[in-house]
Amino acid sequence: MSVSNRVPEGLKGPLGLASLCVMILGLVLGYIFTMIGVTLFFDLNGLQGLSNSESVVVLVTGLVCIVVGYAGWRGFMGFAY
């Protein structure tokens, strides 16, 4: 039995909308953090005083946000139908 079958019908719409919001927010923040992490790692911007390990932390944070966005998409697809 899947999770969407155990959720009451009245909650499927709001859970689908919340999952869609998580997806959009996760992908947007993930893209921003990933691009900033890449530019920090390769010294493509003017910020001084950041080490490579700190830029990798920003990059990994962006990738985690993208994974959360993907989980939101999967949740939306599970609750939308």
Secondary structure, 3 states (H helix, E strand, C coil): CCHHHHCCHHHHHHHHHHHHHHHHHHHHHHHHHHHHHHHHHCCCCCCCCCCHHHHHHHHHHHHHHHHHHHHHHHHHHHHHC
